[in-house]
Amino acid sequence: MIKQFPKKLIREKKYPRCHYTKKRGKLKPKKPYNSLQAAEDFIKKHHLVNYKAYLCPYCNKWHIGFIKE
């Protein structure tokens, strides 16, 4: 008999926390950007306050994350 694991457990082990986000109780990968300039342009275009672009160590692409104050 094959032992089945919930998708949530598999996903959390596959991707580190910096690579995915939790929306409505589900884990979704963050949108990748090829350059820092592209990520900063997205932040400026959508007027996102307290968001910062960072380099993901897992996929070596840029993501946008929220900064708590």
C-alpha positions as CSV (number, residue, x, y, z in Angstrom):
1,M,0.0,0.0,0.0
2,I,1.3,3.4,-0.9
3,K,1.5,6.0,1.8
4,Q,0.2,9.4,0.8
5,F,1.3,12.7,2.2
6,P,-0.6,15.9,2.1
7,K,0.6,18.3,-0.6
8,K,1.3,21.0,2.0
9,L,4.0,18.9,3.6
10,I,5.7,18.1,0.3
11,R,5.6,21.7,-0.8
12,E,7.0,23.1,2.4
13,K,10.0,20.8,2.2
14,K,10.5,21.3,-1.6
15,Y,10.6,25.1,-1.5
16,P,12.0,27.3,1.3
17,R,9.7,30.0,2.9
18,C,11.3,32.8,0.8
19,H,10.2,31.1,-2.4
20,Y,6.4,30.7,-1.7
21,T,3.6,32.7,-0.1
22,K,0.5,31.7,1.7
23,K,-2.8,32.9,0.2
24,R,-6.2,31.7,1.4
25,G,-4.7,28.8,3.2
26,K,-2.8,27.5,0.1
27,L,0.9,27.8,-0.7
28,K,1.7,29.5,-4.0
29,P,5.1,30.2,-5.5
30,K,6.1,33.9,-5.6
31,K,6.4,35.6,-9.0
32,P,10.0,35.6,-10.2
33,Y,11.8,38.5,-11.8
34,N,14.9,38.2,-13.9
35,S,16.5,41.4,-12.6
36,L,16.4,43.8,-9.7
37,Q,15.3,46.6,-12.0
38,A,12.2,44.7,-13.2
39,A,11.2,43.9,-9.6
40,E,11.6,47.6,-8.5
41,D,9.7,48.8,-11.5
42,F,6.8,46.5,-10.5
43,I,6.9,47.9,-7.0
44,K,6.8,51.5,-8.3
45,K,4.1,50.8,-10.9
46,H,1.7,49.3,-8.3
47,H,2.6,51.8,-5.5
48,L,3.4,49.0,-3.0
49,V,4.4,50.4,0.4
50,N,6.7,48.4,2.7
51,Y,7.6,45.9,-0.1
52,K,11.2,45.1,-1.0
53,A,12.9,43.0,-3.8
54,Y,15.3,40.3,-2.7
55,L,17.3,37.6,-4.4
56,C,15.9,34.1,-3.7
57,P,18.7,31.6,-2.8
58,Y,16.7,28.7,-4.1
59,C,16.0,29.8,-7.7
60,N,18.5,32.7,-8.1
61,K,15.7,35.0,-9.2
62,W,14.3,38.2,-7.7
63,H,11.0,38.1,-5.6
64,I,9.1,40.8,-3.8
65,G,8.4,40.5,-0.1
66,F,6.6,42.5,2.6
67,I,8.7,44.2,5.3
68,K,7.1,44.5,8.8
69,E,7.7,47.7,10.7
